[in-house]
Amino acid sequence: MHWDLIGDVSSSEVDLGYWFDPPCEEELCGHHQLRVWLRPTPTERHYDPEQVRCIVTTGWRDMAHLTIRCPWPRADHYRLCLGMIILNDRKHREVQAFSFGGELSITQHDHTTMCVFDSPAPIYALQEGEQLSNLMVAEVEAVLAEEQARIDVDGRGSHFSERLASSSPTQLYQACLVAIALQLRPLRTVDYMPERDLLHYVEKELQAIQERNPGAPPIPTLGELLSDP
């Protein structure tokens, strides 16, 4: 997987294909913003994305797959849903990121389409060698799948997708942290394995959330967020 620089870039004229900015305070490779530049002709000076795919809401809590290419006919703004953000270039190489949701703005500047993904929760850049970030996303997908199966069995999952689309990124992130911590705590005493590093990160982040919000009510569980009332 190709990997570009990380930093603070806001111009539509910058000579890059994508940029993650700024880094989160967490230990994982998390960011609050991803910028992508799509051009009609590759520059061959860096990774040149041809299209971007993600999941957004359309209408009233409906989720849809969106594919963005250059040129884009108008300025657009979308609510971004939890899931993968996938960049593809003309050489069939992918750059992948994962978001808990947020906002997506699309603007056209001359011959460049600029996409800006913003989120109050971490956006994880997924690349080879970033074992902890990849493991975090795998665990998020696992606990969400388990929760969906559980509430479906209970008969309370008829609006799972709609509730997933309407939940705030921060709520989803925190609820996933709680679910992952419960899942991994039995591994605390076993010999070294990557999941123990992830558990350390998750528990450290949960503690930081409590310290930043003294007196706040308990974090809602995924079941409370996503099941029918």
HUBELPE-V817142 format. One record per helix or strand of 3 or more residues. SS is the DSSP state (h for helix, s for strand). FROM is the first residue (numbers start at 1). TO is the last residue. If there is no record, write none. Layout:
SS:FROM:TO
SS:FROM:TO
//
This chain:
s:18:20
s:30:39
s:49:58
s:62:69
s:76:80
s:83:89
s:94:99
s:102:109
s:112:126
h:131:153
h:160:166
h:169:187
h:194:212
h:222:226
//
